[in-house]
Amino acid sequence: MSGGVSGEDLVVFVGTGTGADGVGPVLPMREAAVNVADLAVTRGDGVFESIGVIDGRFIELPRHLARLKHSAAMLDLPEPDVDAFARAARLAVGAHAPQRELLVKLLHSRGIEGSDRASGWVQVLFGTDHSEARSTGIRVVTLDRGYRHDIAQTSPWLLQGAKTLSYALNKAALREAARRDADDVIFVSTDDVVLEGPTSNVLVRHGDLFRTPRPDLGILAGTTQAAVFETLGALGFETSEAVMAPAELATADGVWLLSSGRLIAPVRELDGRSLPVDAAFTRTLLERTFGL
């Protein structure tokens, strides 16, 4: 199937049991099989990255590959062959049916328990239509994450700041948001510090200053956030990684959630209260950063 065009989502395996270059053939997702004893399946013992692809262009691929290695090191996983992951991702995107936006997932697992051989695969998925969220905004609730803002320093074994496959808590938070008639979540610490979303970073504007929570607060350093900061700097704005209280969200001139899928989504409602949405400025950021 490699080199062809598929009307369905695709998978390429990386590492064990693949070709000399560490990359397997392109497979339809319905034909791809992961061993049921793989620790990614039985324990969520692995790491992953989600990468946006626009008109065939990978968004921040080097940053995602670097973060995959960083997350793997935090879990004491075998180091992923990021060159093989990149080859597999490009191969699968080239074989996928053309679409304006695709989502690529890189998954790196500890493998089958006791084998001492990691496993990995790449998924290429049809992208979700996020146009409404980007233009009109999303409704968000704040939820207590259940620990202090300094947990990454006090309890590093809790793996805050690693992008792990253990997403049950994040999914539970999104279900709670839906129960509260909201689209997404911003986590806050028990000592009243803004953290991140289940799958996103937070961007806050006050005047010409744009801030995001510091990555040493036990949150995942954002690839989309880093790209947006570069755009903001080029536009002449001041940017900063900071410690922010939830009360500062309510007084902001704008709040956005940044992620590889939605890219930039303004928050139009926070805990039931309206926030200002600058649709024109959001479009500028999307165009200047991602060519959308």
C-alpha positions in Angstrom: 0.0 0.0 0.0 3.0 2.3 0.5 3.0 5.1 -2.0 -0.7 4.8 -2.8 -3.6 7.0 -1.7 -6.0 5.7 1.0 -9.5 6.8 1.9 -9.0 5.6 5.4 -6.7 6.2 8.4 -3.3 4.5 8.3 -0.7 3.0 10.6 3.1 2.4 10.2 5.0 0.3 12.8 8.4 1.5 14.0 11.2 -0.6 15.5 11.0 -4.3 16.3 10.0 -6.5 13.4 10.2 -3.8 10.7 12.6 -3.2 7.8 16.3 -2.3 7.9 15.4 1.4 8.3 13.3 0.7 11.3 10.0 1.4 9.5 7.3 -1.1 8.4 4.8 -0.9 5.6 1.8 1.4 5.5 -1.3 -0.4 6.7 -5.0 0.5 6.9 -5.8 1.0 10.6 -8.4 -1.8 10.4 -5.5 -4.2 9.5 -3.0 -3.0 12.0 -2.6 -5.1 15.2 -0.8 -4.4 18.5 0.0 -7.3 20.8 -2.6 -7.5 23.6 0.3 -8.0 26.0 1.9 -4.8 25.1 2.3 -2.5 28.1 0.8 0.3 26.1 -2.4 -1.7 26.2 -2.3 -3.3 29.6 -0.7 -0.4 31.6 -0.7 2.7 29.5 3.1 2.5 29.9 4.3 4.6 27.1 4.4 8.1 25.6 3.0 9.8 22.5 2.8 12.9 20.5 0.1 14.4 18.3 1.2 16.5 15.3 -0.9 18.6 13.1 -0.3 18.4 9.3 -1.7 21.2 7.1 -1.6 20.8 3.3 1.1 18.1 3.8 3.2 20.3 6.1 4.1 19.0 9.5 3.6 21.5 12.3 6.6 21.7 14.6 7.8 18.2 13.8 11.3 18.7 15.4 9.8 20.0 18.6 7.4 17.0 18.8 10.3 14.5 18.2 12.4 16.2 20.9 9.4 16.1 23.3 8.9 12.4 22.6 12.5 11.7 23.6 12.1 13.8 26.7 8.9 12.1 27.8 10.5 8.7 27.2 13.5 9.6 29.3 11.2 10.7 32.2 9.6 7.2 32.1 12.9 5.4 31.8 11.8 4.0 28.5 14.2 2.9 25.8 15.2 5.9 23.7 12.9 6.2 20.7 14.5 6.2 17.2 13.1 9.6 16.3 14.5 9.5 12.8 12.6 6.3 12.2 9.4 7.9 13.6 9.9 10.8 11.3 10.4 8.5 8.3 7.3 6.5 9.2 5.2 9.7 9.7 6.3 11.1 6.3 5.6 7.8 4.6 2.1 7.4 6.0 1.2 11.1 5.3 2.3 10.6 1.7 0.1 7.5 1.4 -2.9 9.0 3.0 -5.8 10.6 1.1 -5.2 14.3 0.7 -6.9 16.5 3.2 -6.3 20.1 4.3 -5.7 19.0 7.9 -4.5 15.6 9.1 -3.4 14.5 12.6 -0.4 12.3 13.1 0.2 10.4 16.3 3.5 8.9 17.4 3.3 6.2 20.0 6.2 4.7 21.8 5.6 1.8 24.3 7.8 -0.2 26.7 6.6 -3.2 24.7 5.7 -6.6 25.9 6.5 -7.1 29.6 9.8 -8.8 30.1 10.9 -8.5 26.5 13.2 -5.5 27.0 12.1 -4.4 23.5 10.2 -1.2 22.9 7.4 -1.0 20.4 6.2 1.9 18.4 3.8 3.0 15.7 2.5 6.0 13.8 -1.1 6.8 13.1 -2.3 9.2 10.4 -5.9 10.3 11.0 -8.3 12.5 9.1 -8.4 15.8 10.9 -11.4 17.1 12.9 -13.0 20.2 11.6 -12.1 22.8 14.3 -13.1 25.9 12.3 -16.0 26.8 14.6 -13.9 26.5 17.8 -11.2 28.7 16.2 -13.6 31.4 15.0 -16.3 31.6 17.6 -14.5 30.2 20.6 -15.1 27.5 23.2 -16.7 27.2 26.6 -14.3 26.2 29.4 -14.5 25.4 33.1 -11.7 25.4 35.7 -11.2 22.2 37.6 -8.9 21.4 40.6 -6.1 19.1 39.5 -5.7 17.9 43.1 -2.1 18.9 43.9 0.1 21.9 44.5 1.8 23.8 41.6 5.3 22.6 42.7 4.5 18.9 42.4 7.1 18.4 39.6 9.8 19.3 42.1 8.4 17.6 45.2 7.2 14.4 43.5 8.9 13.8 40.2 7.8 10.2 40.1 4.3 11.4 39.3 5.6 12.2 35.8 4.1 15.6 35.5 5.4 17.2 32.3 5.6 13.9 30.4 3.1 13.1 27.6 2.1 9.6 28.7 -0.4 7.2 27.3 -2.2 7.2 30.7 -5.0 9.6 29.7 -7.9 8.3 31.9 -7.8 11.3 34.2 -7.7 13.8 31.2 -10.7 12.0 29.6 -12.5 12.1 32.9 -12.0 15.9 33.2 -13.4 16.4 29.7 -16.4 14.3 30.5 -16.9 16.5 33.6 -16.7 19.6 31.4 -19.4 18.1 29.2 -21.6 17.5 32.2 -21.2 21.3 33.0 -22.2 22.2 29.4 -18.6 23.2 28.5 -16.2 22.1 25.8 -12.9 22.0 27.7 -11.0 22.4 31.0 -8.3 24.6 32.5 -6.7 22.8 35.4 -5.8 24.8 38.5 -3.6 23.7 41.4 -4.8 23.3 45.0 -2.8 26.4 45.9 -4.6 28.5 43.2 -2.2 28.5 40.2 -3.3 28.1 36.6 -1.8 25.0 35.0 -3.0 23.6 31.6 -5.8 21.9 29.8 -6.2 18.1 29.5 -4.8 18.4 25.9 -3.8 22.0 25.7 -1.7 25.0 26.9 -3.2 28.2 28.2 -2.4 31.6 26.6 -3.5 34.8 28.5 -3.5 38.4 27.2 -3.4 41.6 29.2 -2.7 44.5 26.9 0.4 43.8 24.8 1.6 41.1 27.3 0.9 37.5 26.5 1.6 34.9 29.2 1.5 31.1 29.5 2.0 29.0 32.6 5.6 28.1 33.3 6.5 24.5 32.2 8.2 23.9 35.6 4.7 23.9 37.2 4.3 20.2 36.3 2.7 20.9 32.9 3.6 19.8 29.4 5.8 22.3 27.5 3.7 23.2 24.5 4.9 22.9 20.9 2.0 25.0 19.5 2.5 27.5 22.3 6.2 27.8 21.4 5.3 28.5 17.8 2.7 31.1 18.7 5.1 32.8 21.0 7.5 33.2 18.0 4.7 34.8 16.0 3.8 37.1 18.8 7.4 38.2 19.2 7.6 38.9 15.5 4.5 41.0 15.8 6.1 43.1 18.5 4.3 41.7 21.5 5.9 40.8 24.9 5.7 37.2 25.9 6.4 35.5 29.2 6.2 32.1 31.0 4.6 33.0 34.4 2.8 31.9 37.5 -0.8 33.1 37.2 -3.8 32.9 39.5 -7.2 31.9 38.2 -8.6 35.4 39.0 -6.3 36.7 36.2 -8.2 34.7 33.6 -11.4 36.6 34.4 -9.7 40.0 33.8 -7.9 39.1 30.7 -8.3 40.8 27.3 -8.2 37.3 25.8 -7.7 33.6 26.7 -6.8 30.9 24.3 -6.2 27.1 24.5 -3.4 26.0 22.2 -3.0 22.4 21.0 -1.8 20.4 18.0 -5.4 19.6 16.9 -7.4 22.8 17.3 -4.2 24.9 17.2 -5.6 28.1 18.5 -9.1 28.3 20.1 -10.3 31.4 22.0 -12.1 30.9 25.2 -15.5 32.7 25.0 -16.9 31.6 28.3 -15.1 30.6 31.5 -17.0 29.1 34.4 -20.2 30.5 32.9 -18.9 34.0 32.5 -18.3 35.6 29.1 -14.7 36.5 28.0 -13.8 38.8 25.1 -13.0 37.0 21.8 -10.8 38.8 19.2 -11.7 36.7 16.2 -9.6 38.9 13.8 -6.5 38.6 16.0 -7.0 34.8 16.3 -7.1 34.6 12.5 -3.9 36.6 12.3 -2.2 34.1 14.6 -3.5 31.2 12.6 -2.3 32.6 9.4 1.1 33.9 10.5 1.9 30.8 12.5 0.4 27.9 10.6 -0.6 29.3 7.2 -4.3 28.7 7.8 
